[in-house]
Amino acid sequence: MSLTPIKNGITLAELDAWGTVADLGSEILEGEVKAFGKMTAGAPTDPVSAAYFGTTAGKFRMTYPFNEQATVVSGEVILTDESTGQTTRFKAGDSWFVAKGTPVLWEVPGDGFVKHYYAVA
């Protein structure tokens, strides 16, 4: 294990193409919504993992398959907890925690966004 700095300002161009968010189990509602990522710890199927993750602009719905703490490192995203109706806009430097099983509506404006997340299955 090593110390890995989490960098602000990471762009989609610095990440690996992961297909679309539909390939990852989400329902796309608007746009193509391409997904990008780069693992910083573990693998997506591990019980504990961390990575940069970002998408192009669009709107999609997903039910969280894990508990996640995340911080936006570039761009912005609007998240709606569909179980409560609470909507929050997150910009670079903002963070959230979401519990496994929470249905979330994602709205990604502009050129997309990138977050760094820590996930526990």
RODO-2510 file (C-alpha; in nm, 4 decimals, decimal comma):
residues 121
     n   res          X          Y          Z
     1     m     0,0000     0,0000     0,0000
     2     s     0,1231     0,3483    -0,0714
     3     l     0,0205     0,7094    -0,0261
     4     t    -0,1744     0,8302    -0,3295
     5     p    -0,2478     1,2033    -0,3556
     6     i    -0,5983     1,2785    -0,4843
     7     k    -0,5538     1,5517    -0,7438
     8     n    -0,7957     1,8342    -0,8227
     9     g    -0,8525     1,9384    -1,1816
    10     i    -0,8350     1,5871    -1,3302
    11     t    -1,0127     1,5856    -1,6683
    12     l    -1,1916     1,3148    -1,8630
    13     a    -0,8986     1,3116    -2,1083
    14     e    -0,6708     1,1839    -1,8284
    15     l    -0,8961     0,8840    -1,7541
    16     d    -0,9557     0,5517    -1,9306
    17     a    -1,2704     0,4995    -2,1407
    18     w    -1,5160     0,2693    -1,9587
    19     g    -1,7966     0,2651    -2,2207
    20     t    -2,1269     0,4288    -2,1285
    21     v    -2,2944     0,4498    -1,7883
    22     a    -2,5489     0,1977    -1,9239
    23     d    -2,2613    -0,0515    -1,9571
    24     l    -2,2094    -0,0012    -1,5816
    25     g    -2,5743    -0,0686    -1,4907
    26     s    -2,7295     0,2786    -1,5122
    27     e    -3,0356     0,3850    -1,7112
    28     i    -2,9554     0,6694    -1,9527
    29     l    -3,2325     0,9302    -1,9750
    30     e    -3,0632     1,1990    -2,1896
    31     g    -2,7469     1,2027    -2,3995
    32     e    -2,4946     0,9274    -2,4647
    33     v    -2,3234     0,9694    -2,1222
    34     k    -1,9822     0,8145    -2,1745
    35     a    -1,8016     0,6921    -1,8608
    36     f    -1,4319     0,7284    -1,7792
    37     g    -1,2250     0,6128    -1,4834
    38     k    -0,8906     0,5261    -1,3334
    39     m    -0,8574     0,3006    -1,0290
    40     t    -0,6462     0,4280    -0,7387
    41     a    -0,7084     0,1283    -0,5083
    42     g    -0,8458    -0,2190    -0,5727
    43     a    -1,0765    -0,3128    -0,8584
    44     p    -1,4442    -0,2235    -0,9141
    45     t    -1,5490    -0,5724    -0,8001
    46     d    -1,3449    -0,5629    -0,4756
    47     p    -1,5227    -0,5098    -0,1399
    48     v    -1,3276    -0,1824    -0,0991
    49     s    -1,2109     0,0301    -0,3919
    50     a    -1,1250     0,3853    -0,4918
    51     a    -1,1029     0,5590    -0,8275
    52     y    -1,1465     0,8674    -1,0348
    53     f    -1,4761     0,8452    -1,2238
    54     g    -1,6298     1,0894    -1,4668
    55     t    -1,8906     1,1216    -1,7366
    56     t    -1,9760     1,3359    -2,0324
    57     a    -2,2870     1,5561    -2,0177
    58     g    -2,6281     1,3934    -1,9854
    59     k    -2,8824     1,2544    -1,7439
    60     f    -2,9004     0,9043    -1,5988
    61     r    -3,0406     0,7043    -1,3093
    62     m    -2,8627     0,4471    -1,0963
    63     t    -2,9242     0,2625    -0,7723
    64     y    -2,6012     0,2612    -0,5744
    65     p    -2,4476    -0,0905    -0,5556
    66     f    -2,2140     0,0162    -0,2700
    67     n    -2,1634     0,2810    -0,0003
    68     e    -1,9664     0,5723    -0,1413
    69     q    -1,7874     0,8852    -0,0260
    70     a    -1,6944     1,1072    -0,3199
    71     t    -1,5409     1,4465    -0,3942
    72     v    -1,5823     1,6336    -0,7228
    73     v    -1,2390     1,7209    -0,8664
    74     s    -1,3569     1,8962    -1,1844
    75     g    -1,6821     2,0137    -1,3404
    76     e    -2,0146     1,9836    -1,1646
    77     v    -2,2990     1,7380    -1,1167
    78     i    -2,6550     1,7669    -0,9859
    79     l    -2,7674     1,4664    -0,7806
    80     t    -3,1237     1,3905    -0,6736
    81     d    -3,1892     1,1291    -0,4050
    82     e    -3,5032     0,9786    -0,5565
    83     s    -3,6070     0,8271    -0,2226
    84     t    -3,6349     1,1743    -0,0606
    85     g    -3,6528     1,4162    -0,3547
    86     q    -3,3506     1,6106    -0,2228
    87     t    -3,1497     1,7709    -0,5053
    88     t    -2,7968     1,9067    -0,4549
    89     r    -2,5509     2,0680    -0,6967
    90     f    -2,1887     1,9633    -0,6388
    91     k    -1,8896     2,1542    -0,7799
    92     a    -1,5139     2,0942    -0,7582
    93     g    -1,4184     2,0517    -0,3919
    94     d    -1,7681     1,9446    -0,2786
    95     s    -1,8206     1,5976    -0,1295
    96     w    -2,1033     1,3572    -0,0516
    97     f    -2,1772     1,0238     0,1092
    98     v    -2,4437     0,7931    -0,0318
    99     a    -2,5641     0,4645     0,1158
   100     k    -2,5849     0,1394    -0,0793
   101     g    -2,9302     0,0937    -0,2326
   102     t    -3,0050     0,4657    -0,2748
   103     p    -3,1683     0,5523    -0,6098
   104     v    -2,9933     0,8611    -0,7536
   105     l    -3,0758     1,0762    -1,0565
   106     w    -2,7596     1,2267    -1,2087
   107     e    -2,7628     1,5437    -1,4204
   108     v    -2,4256     1,6359    -1,5687
   109     p    -2,4164     1,9790    -1,7379
   110     g    -2,1452     2,1370    -1,9506
   111     d    -1,8495     1,9291    -2,0621
   112     g    -1,8900     1,6647    -1,7904
   113     f    -1,7438     1,6081    -1,4466
   114     v    -1,4883     1,3968    -1,2583
   115     k    -1,5051     1,2765    -0,8973
   116     h    -1,2769     1,0681    -0,6818
   117     y    -1,4635     0,8060    -0,4814
   118     y    -1,4038     0,5543    -0,2043
   119     a    -1,6498     0,2637    -0,2155
   120     v    -1,7358    -0,0122     0,0311
   121     a    -1,9600    -0,2953    -0,0906
***
